[in-house]
Amino acid sequence: MAPLRWHAGRIRIVPALVLLAGGLGACSPITLAAVTADPSTGLPVLVVAYCPGERVVGVTLREFDADSYAPGRPMWQVWAIGDGRQLPRIAVGETPAGFRETVALDLPSPVELLELTATFDDDSEDGVVFTIAELKPGILLRYGEPTDERELHKDADAACSLNPLTGFGLPGWLFVVFAAGSIASLVVIVHDAVRRRRRLSNMNLSAGGYG
């Protein structure tokens, strides 16, 4: 089995924690992108699954340092001229309509560790880490393991449905802020209720002492 090479993707709300009698959603990055090889050129092709309203504004191929996880040297990049759009497949070396090439393609070594990422209109990123030697036409790689588009879109449907704001074209991070604020408000309400109950208990004890 290939080693797990995980790239932190867009923030999704996924069930990760169950506390007391109710479940709380925890933020966990999930990658909704995969990579394959172009059958004619052998170059990487990024395959992306989207939530409603999401748009890609840029795609970057760069070197990847597995030790530092720091962004490496860009080897190819395209950027949207306008607001971007949904691009199910982005082939490295080809400029989609409505985009311009901002970094000319520098062909990498087949065994060089690379990162191919899509940047979205809310400044989040999603992508995969791989080597060209791993890629085969018709086979998608995600987390260093084979997958398929059906699985990719199935995960996207599940992740997007857990964020009620995606249906309005709002970014996922806004739901994180909303959820955090709701939890904080609940904590304040519970804390205030406990204080009131203690105060009433103390008043009853005091009244009983005078009886």
Buried (B, 14 or more C-beta within 10 A) or exposed (E): EEEEBEBBBBBBBBEEEEEEEEEEBEBBBBBBBBBBBBEEEEBBBBBBBBBEBBBBBBBBBBBBEEEEEEBBEBBBBBBBEEEBBBBEEBBBBBBBEEBEEEBEBEEBEEEBBBBBBBBBBBEBBBBBBBBBEBBEEEBBBBBBEBBBBEBBBEBBEEBBEBBEBBEEEBBBBBBBEBBEEEEEEEEEEEEEEEEEEEEEEEEEEEEEEEE
